[in-house]
């Protein structure tokens, strides 16, 4: 048997090579498919549209150029924890301009996780008295306040009640 060493020839004619766009020309928005909005380029004017859902009482905002996480805390007068709980994916180092975020209500501290409330202990109150008056177990109170030891439940201390 004889083998023939000839490269295969396609039965289709040569296809034209697509032309590459001219890279020296700036990009221009063009007409999109029918029924879709025409895209716009950065810096083409207009205000950015915020499509960001925030909890009731929170304001949807966008970061400005050069704003830091600390700037957001000062501008909105909220605690670090409140801002971080409201925006868990918001970077605390470099924030790109135009990043959407939820601004907690002014003076919001959010000391306690969602589902619990803060409580200022009064005169004569301790972990033991809270267990009795609130009907909670010591373990539940300590779990809701992971940075406190049993002896830290003193009058004037703000704690979290589950």
MARKOLGU-75004 format. One record per atom (N, C-alpha, C): chain; x, y, z; residue number from 1; atom name. Coordinates in steps of 0.001 Angstrom, whole numbers, plus 500000, padded with zeros to 6 digits. Layout:
N
c, east, north, up, k, a
A, X, Y, Z, NUM, CA
...
end
This chain:
162
c, east, north, up, k, a
A, 500836, 498840, 500000, 1, N
A, 500000, 500000, 500000, 1, CA
A, 500889, 501234, 500000, 1, C
A, 500533, 502185, 499221, 2, N
A, 501333, 503381, 499056, 2, CA
A, 500661, 504529, 499798, 2, C
A, 501447, 505271, 500561, 3, N
A, 500883, 506430, 501253, 3, CA
A, 501282, 507684, 500509, 3, C
A, 500392, 508608, 500447, 4, N
A, 500640, 509863, 499752, 4, CA
A, 500732, 510960, 500800, 4, C
A, 501788, 511713, 500738, 5, N
A, 502040, 512764, 501734, 5, CA
A, 501700, 514134, 501144, 5, C
A, 500394, 514403, 500936, 6, N
A, 499931, 515669, 500382, 6, CA
A, 499046, 516331, 501421, 6, C
A, 499279, 517626, 501731, 7, N
A, 498418, 518287, 502710, 7, CA
A, 496978, 518367, 502212, 7, C
A, 496062, 518281, 503137, 8, N
A, 494640, 518336, 502796, 8, CA
A, 494289, 519714, 502263, 8, C
A, 493425, 519765, 501301, 9, N
A, 492985, 521015, 500693, 9, CA
A, 491512, 521207, 501030, 9, C
A, 491162, 522323, 501672, 10, N
A, 489742, 522533, 501961, 10, CA
A, 488977, 522816, 500680, 10, C
A, 487702, 522451, 500728, 11, N
A, 486845, 522673, 499562, 11, CA
A, 486247, 524077, 499562, 11, C
A, 486538, 524873, 500574, 12, N
A, 485972, 526220, 500642, 12, CA
A, 486987, 527216, 500113, 12, C
A, 486502, 528286, 499514, 13, N
A, 487434, 529303, 499014, 13, CA
A, 488054, 530069, 500194, 13, C
A, 489115, 530773, 499930, 14, N
A, 489775, 531563, 500981, 14, CA
A, 488806, 532592, 501541, 14, C
A, 488769, 532671, 502879, 15, N
A, 487904, 533643, 503545, 15, CA
A, 488669, 534947, 503727, 15, C
A, 488004, 536083, 503616, 16, N
A, 488717, 537351, 503796, 16, CA
A, 489109, 537536, 505261, 16, C
A, 490256, 538122, 505469, 17, N
A, 490718, 538420, 506821, 17, CA
A, 490017, 539684, 507292, 17, C
A, 489398, 539647, 508502, 18, N
A, 488701, 540862, 508953, 18, CA
A, 489691, 541986, 509210, 18, C
A, 489268, 543187, 508900, 19, N
A, 490121, 544359, 509103, 19, CA
A, 490076, 544762, 510566, 19, C
A, 491208, 545127, 511114, 20, N
A, 491279, 545600, 512490, 20, CA
A, 490894, 547065, 512534, 20, C
A, 490275, 547496, 513643, 21, N
A, 489911, 548914, 513723, 21, CA
A, 491152, 549785, 513802, 21, C
A, 490997, 551014, 513339, 22, N
A, 492089, 551971, 513384, 22, CA
A, 492296, 552376, 514835, 22, C
A, 493455, 552018, 515420, 23, N
A, 493704, 552282, 516834, 23, CA
A, 494064, 553734, 517112, 23, C
A, 494251, 554530, 516079, 24, N
A, 494584, 555935, 516292, 24, CA
A, 493340, 556791, 516478, 24, C
A, 492165, 556226, 516242, 25, N
A, 490916, 556966, 516363, 25, CA
A, 490326, 556740, 517755, 25, C
A, 489818, 557805, 518408, 26, N
A, 489172, 557598, 519707, 26, CA
A, 487868, 556823, 519533, 26, C
A, 487518, 556066, 520564, 27, N
A, 486277, 555287, 520523, 27, CA
A, 485083, 556231, 520504, 27, C
A, 484079, 555876, 519752, 28, N
A, 482862, 556666, 519640, 28, CA
A, 481679, 555768, 519978, 28, C
A, 480762, 556264, 520791, 29, N
A, 479582, 555434, 521025, 29, CA
A, 478771, 555337, 519751, 29, C
A, 478231, 554180, 519527, 30, N
A, 477443, 553985, 518326, 30, CA
A, 476040, 553553, 518673, 30, C
A, 475257, 553404, 517674, 31, N
A, 473889, 552945, 517879, 31, CA
A, 473944, 551481, 518280, 31, C
A, 473225, 551144, 519328, 32, N
A, 473149, 549761, 519751, 32, CA
A, 472002, 549069, 519045, 32, C
A, 471777, 547814, 519398, 33, N
A, 470635, 547107, 518821, 33, CA
A, 469345, 547862, 519134, 33, C
A, 468359, 547677, 518308, 34, N
A, 467095, 548397, 518458, 34, CA
A, 466489, 548129, 519835, 34, C
A, 466051, 549182, 520483, 35, N
A, 465412, 549050, 521785, 35, CA
A, 466371, 549178, 522952, 35, C
A, 467685, 549188, 522703, 36, N
A, 468659, 549336, 523784, 36, CA
A, 469210, 550754, 523774, 36, C
A, 469584, 551268, 524945, 37, N
A, 470124, 552627, 524982, 37, CA
A, 471488, 552684, 524317, 37, C
A, 471824, 553836, 523797, 38, N
A, 473136, 554045, 523201, 38, CA
A, 474151, 554178, 524325, 38, C
A, 475255, 553422, 524270, 39, N
A, 476238, 553515, 525345, 39, CA
A, 476918, 554881, 525349, 39, C
A, 477408, 555276, 526502, 40, N
A, 478141, 556535, 526587, 40, CA
A, 479540, 556254, 527092, 40, C
A, 480424, 557156, 526812, 41, N
A, 481815, 557008, 527230, 41, CA
A, 482048, 557754, 528528, 41, C
A, 483072, 557332, 529316, 42, N
A, 483384, 558092, 530527, 42, CA
A, 483709, 559529, 530177, 42, C
A, 483255, 560431, 530981, 43, N
A, 483550, 561838, 530763, 43, CA
A, 482699, 562462, 529678, 43, C
A, 481673, 561743, 529215, 44, N
A, 480860, 562301, 528147, 44, CA
A, 479743, 563185, 528681, 44, C
A, 479791, 563473, 529989, 45, N
A, 478796, 564384, 530551, 45, CA
A, 477669, 563627, 531209, 45, C
A, 476816, 564349, 531855, 46, N
A, 475695, 563722, 532533, 46, CA
A, 476105, 563249, 533912, 46, C
A, 475139, 563011, 534765, 47, N
A, 475450, 562541, 536100, 47, CA
A, 475357, 561029, 536133, 47, C
A, 476166, 560386, 536997, 48, N
A, 476116, 558937, 537053, 48, CA
A, 474787, 558490, 537649, 48, C
A, 474242, 557424, 537106, 49, N
A, 473001, 556910, 537654, 49, CA
A, 473336, 555859, 538705, 49, C
A, 472704, 555974, 539851, 50, N
A, 472965, 555050, 540941, 50, CA
A, 471873, 553990, 540939, 50, C
A, 472255, 552776, 540653, 51, N
A, 471325, 551663, 540716, 51, CA
A, 471854, 550782, 541838, 51, C
A, 471550, 551173, 543043, 52, N
A, 472099, 550525, 544219, 52, CA
A, 471025, 550558, 545277, 52, C
A, 470631, 549440, 545794, 53, N
A, 469568, 549387, 546790, 53, CA
A, 470175, 549408, 548181, 53, C
A, 469665, 550300, 548987, 54, N
A, 470119, 550439, 550367, 54, CA
A, 468941, 550182, 551298, 54, C
A, 469223, 549761, 552534, 55, N
A, 468135, 549569, 553501, 55, CA
A, 467391, 550872, 553766, 55, C
A, 466173, 550738, 554248, 56, N
A, 465354, 551895, 554578, 56, CA
A, 466096, 552792, 555565, 56, C
A, 466145, 554080, 555296, 57, N
A, 466838, 555020, 556168, 57, CA
A, 468278, 555274, 555761, 57, C
A, 468821, 554463, 554857, 58, N
A, 470183, 554637, 554371, 58, CA
A, 470121, 555383, 553041, 58, C
A, 471182, 556123, 552722, 59, N
A, 471215, 556889, 551474, 59, CA
A, 472188, 556243, 550492, 59, C
A, 471752, 556062, 549246, 60, N
A, 472630, 555554, 548190, 60, CA
A, 473509, 556705, 547714, 60, C
A, 474813, 556513, 547797, 61, N
A, 475765, 557551, 547385, 61, CA
A, 476857, 556935, 546528, 61, C
A, 477688, 557796, 545949, 62, N
A, 478802, 557382, 545114, 62, CA
A, 480047, 558123, 545587, 62, C
A, 481176, 557423, 545655, 63, N
A, 482411, 558058, 546107, 63, CA
A, 482939, 559024, 545056, 63, C
A, 483583, 560076, 545532, 64, N
A, 484208, 561066, 544652, 64, CA
A, 485674, 560691, 544456, 64, C
A, 486314, 561350, 543527, 65, N
A, 487722, 561095, 543244, 65, CA
A, 488576, 561416, 544474, 65, C
A, 489383, 560478, 544892, 66, N
A, 490299, 560694, 546007, 66, CA
A, 489701, 560473, 547384, 66, C
A, 488423, 560134, 547472, 67, N
A, 487806, 559925, 548777, 67, CA
A, 488314, 558642, 549410, 67, C
A, 488541, 558701, 550713, 68, N
A, 488974, 557538, 551464, 68, CA
A, 487827, 557050, 552341, 68, C
A, 488008, 555883, 552931, 69, N
A, 486995, 555335, 553833, 69, CA
A, 486788, 556292, 555001, 69, C
A, 487876, 556861, 555501, 70, N
A, 487785, 557821, 556601, 70, CA
A, 487000, 559055, 556185, 70, C
A, 487195, 559519, 554960, 71, N
A, 486420, 560658, 554452, 71, CA
A, 484928, 560357, 554486, 71, C
A, 484564, 559127, 554129, 72, N
A, 483154, 558743, 554136, 72, CA
A, 482601, 558754, 555561, 72, C
A, 483406, 558308, 556530, 73, N
A, 482969, 558319, 557933, 73, CA
A, 482743, 559744, 558406, 73, C
A, 483667, 560634, 558069, 74, N
A, 483553, 562026, 558491, 74, CA
A, 482387, 562723, 557784, 74, C
A, 482245, 562483, 556493, 75, N
A, 481180, 563126, 555715, 75, CA
A, 479792, 562708, 556208, 75, C
A, 479650, 561425, 556583, 76, N
A, 478344, 560909, 556980, 76, CA
A, 478155, 560842, 558494, 76, C
A, 479208, 561159, 559262, 77, N
A, 479178, 561157, 560723, 77, CA
A, 478660, 559825, 561279, 77, C
A, 479318, 558745, 560847, 78, N
A, 478958, 557409, 561306, 78, CA
A, 480213, 556684, 561779, 78, C
A, 480018, 555617, 562530, 79, N
A, 481156, 554839, 563025, 79, CA
A, 481716, 553944, 561922, 79, C
A, 482937, 553518, 562138, 80, N
A, 483616, 552604, 561220, 80, CA
A, 482785, 551332, 561057, 80, C
A, 482337, 550794, 562191, 81, N
A, 481563, 549548, 562167, 81, CA
A, 480241, 549722, 561407, 81, C
A, 479560, 550838, 561616, 82, N
A, 478289, 551069, 560922, 82, CA
A, 478502, 551099, 559411, 82, C
A, 479549, 551787, 558961, 83, N
A, 479828, 551879, 557528, 83, CA
A, 480227, 550509, 556977, 83, C
A, 481035, 549776, 557719, 84, N
A, 481491, 548473, 557247, 84, CA
A, 480345, 547458, 557209, 84, C
A, 479453, 547491, 558204, 85, N
A, 478313, 546577, 558199, 85, CA
A, 477355, 546899, 557058, 85, C
A, 477201, 548167, 556744, 86, N
A, 476304, 548568, 555657, 86, CA
A, 476918, 548291, 554286, 86, C
A, 478262, 548231, 554225, 87, N
A, 478977, 548068, 552953, 87, CA
A, 480108, 547055, 553110, 87, C
A, 479799, 545773, 553274, 88, N
A, 480852, 544791, 553548, 88, CA
A, 481878, 544642, 552431, 88, C
A, 481536, 545007, 551212, 89, N
A, 482481, 544872, 550090, 89, CA
A, 483210, 546172, 549761, 89, C
A, 482908, 547236, 550471, 90, N
A, 483564, 548519, 550218, 90, CA
A, 484991, 548457, 550765, 90, C
A, 485995, 548686, 549905, 91, N
A, 487377, 548622, 550396, 91, CA
A, 487667, 549725, 551414, 91, C
A, 488488, 549413, 552390, 92, N
A, 488842, 550411, 553405, 92, CA
A, 490168, 551086, 553075, 92, C
A, 490786, 550708, 551989, 93, N
A, 492050, 551337, 551593, 93, CA
A, 491802, 552275, 550415, 93, C
A, 491980, 551812, 549211, 94, N
A, 491772, 552651, 548026, 94, CA
A, 490378, 552405, 547469, 94, C
A, 489601, 553463, 547403, 95, N
A, 488247, 553349, 546874, 95, CA
A, 488221, 554031, 545510, 95, C
A, 487905, 553280, 544456, 96, N
A, 487837, 553909, 543133, 96, CA
A, 486717, 554945, 543081, 96, C
A, 486938, 556065, 542401, 97, N
A, 485858, 557052, 542269, 97, CA
A, 484673, 556431, 541550, 97, C
A, 483490, 556828, 541965, 98, N
A, 482279, 556306, 541358, 98, CA
A, 481785, 555012, 541979, 98, C
A, 482421, 554577, 543090, 99, N
A, 481992, 553353, 543763, 99, CA
A, 480711, 553633, 544546, 99, C
A, 479644, 552877, 544289, 100, N
A, 478408, 553108, 545043, 100, CA
A, 478533, 552542, 546462, 100, C
A, 477873, 553195, 547405, 101, N
A, 477848, 552712, 548779, 101, CA
A, 476568, 553200, 549456, 101, C
A, 476229, 552559, 550569, 102, N
A, 475063, 552953, 551362, 102, CA
A, 475557, 553725, 552569, 102, C
A, 475108, 554954, 552712, 103, N
A, 475476, 555774, 553858, 103, CA
A, 474474, 555529, 554977, 103, C
A, 474942, 554982, 556123, 104, N
A, 474026, 554782, 557250, 104, CA
A, 473497, 556123, 557744, 104, C
A, 472391, 556105, 558471, 105, N
A, 471868, 557362, 559013, 105, CA
A, 472931, 558044, 559878, 105, C
A, 472978, 559381, 559843, 106, N
A, 473963, 560139, 560625, 106, CA
A, 473886, 559737, 562091, 106, C
A, 475017, 559753, 562739, 107, N
A, 475187, 559411, 564146, 107, CA
A, 474946, 557925, 564418, 107, C
A, 474832, 557129, 563387, 108, N
A, 474592, 555699, 563572, 108, CA
A, 475899, 555015, 563961, 108, C
A, 475839, 554237, 564992, 109, N
A, 477037, 553558, 565463, 109, CA
A, 477020, 552071, 565176, 109, C
A, 475870, 551475, 565111, 110, N
A, 475737, 550041, 564836, 110, CA
A, 476742, 549233, 565650, 110, C
A, 476678, 549402, 566963, 111, N
A, 477570, 548656, 567839, 111, CA
A, 477236, 547175, 567829, 111, C
A, 475987, 546861, 567600, 112, N
A, 475541, 545481, 567685, 112, CA
A, 475186, 544948, 566297, 112, C
A, 475369, 543647, 566114, 113, N
A, 474999, 543061, 564827, 113, CA
A, 473495, 543131, 564594, 113, C
A, 473114, 542997, 563344, 114, N
A, 471696, 543056, 563004, 114, CA
A, 470959, 541929, 563724, 114, C
A, 469784, 542233, 564216, 115, N
A, 469014, 541253, 564956, 115, CA
A, 469168, 541402, 566459, 115, C
A, 470065, 542298, 566876, 116, N
A, 470224, 542582, 568302, 116, CA
A, 470157, 544090, 568498, 116, C
A, 470071, 544508, 569752, 117, N
A, 469975, 545940, 570020, 117, CA
A, 470989, 546321, 571091, 117, C
A, 471406, 547573, 571057, 118, N
A, 472341, 548037, 572078, 118, CA
A, 471558, 548431, 573331, 118, C
A, 472226, 548293, 574461, 119, N
A, 471582, 548562, 575748, 119, CA
A, 472634, 549132, 576693, 119, C
A, 472336, 550269, 577306, 120, N
A, 473248, 550871, 578288, 120, CA
A, 472867, 550340, 579668, 120, C
A, 473811, 549697, 580310, 121, N
A, 473546, 549101, 581622, 121, CA
A, 473384, 550202, 582665, 121, C
A, 472414, 550012, 583545, 122, N
A, 472114, 550992, 584578, 122, CA
A, 472794, 550664, 585907, 122, C
A, 472601, 551533, 586873, 123, N
A, 473172, 551358, 588207, 123, CA
A, 472616, 550072, 588819, 123, C
A, 473498, 549273, 589369, 124, N
A, 473096, 548031, 590031, 124, CA
A, 472943, 546847, 589086, 124, C
A, 473119, 547067, 587781, 125, N
A, 472973, 545955, 586837, 125, CA
A, 474298, 545237, 586639, 125, C
A, 474198, 543941, 586396, 126, N
A, 475357, 543094, 586125, 126, CA
A, 474904, 541994, 585175, 126, C
A, 475823, 541114, 584830, 127, N
A, 475473, 539997, 583970, 127, CA
A, 474352, 539173, 584608, 127, C
A, 474467, 538947, 585881, 128, N
A, 473476, 538131, 586594, 128, CA
A, 472088, 538784, 586595, 128, C
A, 472030, 540108, 586835, 129, N
A, 470718, 540768, 586868, 129, CA
A, 470101, 540830, 585475, 129, C
A, 470939, 540973, 584449, 130, N
A, 470415, 540981, 583075, 130, CA
A, 469834, 539622, 582707, 130, C
A, 470487, 538558, 583161, 131, N
A, 469977, 537214, 582904, 131, CA
A, 468562, 537096, 583456, 131, C
A, 468345, 537620, 584636, 132, N
A, 467027, 537535, 585274, 132, CA
A, 466010, 538466, 584603, 132, C
A, 466374, 539727, 584413, 133, N
A, 465395, 540707, 583896, 133, CA
A, 465078, 540513, 582420, 133, C
A, 466072, 540084, 581614, 134, N
A, 465863, 539935, 580173, 134, CA
A, 465458, 538510, 579791, 134, C
A, 465587, 537580, 580730, 135, N
A, 465220, 536194, 580440, 135, CA
A, 466147, 535520, 579452, 135, C
A, 467427, 535893, 579502, 136, N
A, 468429, 535324, 578598, 136, CA
A, 469430, 534504, 579398, 136, C
A, 470091, 533575, 578736, 137, N
A, 471124, 532791, 579422, 137, CA
A, 472433, 533581, 579418, 137, C
A, 473309, 533333, 580413, 138, N
A, 474620, 533996, 580412, 138, CA
A, 475401, 533688, 579131, 138, C
A, 475285, 532463, 578633, 139, N
A, 476012, 532078, 577413, 139, CA
A, 475551, 532918, 576222, 139, C
A, 474254, 533161, 576120, 140, N
A, 473715, 533953, 575011, 140, CA
A, 474175, 535405, 575104, 140, C
A, 474184, 535971, 576304, 141, N
A, 474653, 537346, 576492, 141, CA
A, 476147, 537471, 576176, 141, C
A, 476925, 536506, 576614, 142, N
A, 478366, 536550, 576335, 142, CA
A, 478646, 536359, 574847, 142, C
A, 477864, 535520, 574182, 143, N
A, 478046, 535315, 572739, 143, CA
A, 477681, 536576, 571963, 143, C
A, 476684, 537320, 572434, 144, N
A, 476281, 538564, 571764, 144, CA
A, 477283, 539683, 571998, 144, C
A, 478166, 539507, 572987, 145, N
A, 479193, 540498, 573339, 145, CA
A, 480546, 539803, 573411, 145, C
A, 481072, 539371, 572267, 146, N
A, 482276, 538530, 572258, 146, CA
A, 483543, 539190, 572797, 146, C
A, 483564, 540507, 572910, 147, N
A, 484769, 541169, 573421, 147, CA
A, 484696, 541416, 574924, 147, C
A, 483584, 541042, 575568, 148, N
A, 483411, 541299, 576998, 148, CA
A, 483545, 540019, 577810, 148, C
A, 484159, 540159, 578961, 149, N
A, 484234, 539079, 579948, 149, CA
A, 483059, 539263, 580906, 149, C
A, 482690, 538229, 581675, 150, N
A, 481557, 538378, 582604, 150, CA
A, 481698, 539578, 583539, 150, C
A, 482906, 539902, 583979, 151, N
A, 483127, 541027, 584876, 151, CA
A, 483033, 542391, 584207, 151, C
A, 482936, 542412, 582873, 152, N
A, 482845, 543679, 582132, 152, CA
A, 481424, 544227, 582065, 152, C
A, 480442, 543449, 582497, 153, N
A, 479048, 543900, 582474, 153, CA
A, 478816, 544786, 583694, 153, C
A, 479150, 546072, 583526, 154, N
A, 479105, 547039, 584617, 154, CA
A, 478176, 548198, 584254, 154, C
A, 477688, 548937, 585264, 155, N
A, 476855, 550110, 584979, 155, CA
A, 477568, 551093, 584046, 155, C
A, 476827, 551609, 583075, 156, N
A, 477391, 552551, 582109, 156, CA
A, 477905, 551874, 580854, 156, C
A, 478137, 550576, 580885, 157, N
A, 478656, 549841, 579717, 157, CA
A, 477524, 549650, 578718, 157, C
A, 477820, 549892, 577444, 158, N
A, 476850, 549622, 576388, 158, CA
A, 477121, 548214, 575880, 158, C
A, 476076, 547392, 575933, 159, N
A, 476197, 545996, 575510, 159, CA
A, 475168, 545703, 574426, 159, C
A, 475252, 544505, 573860, 160, N
A, 474288, 544057, 572864, 160, CA
A, 473362, 543024, 573486, 160, C
A, 472067, 543225, 573295, 161, N
A, 471074, 542257, 573745, 161, CA
A, 470500, 541557, 572518, 161, C
A, 470583, 540227, 572493, 162, N
A, 470055, 539494, 571325, 162, CA
A, 468533, 539529, 571279, 162, C
end
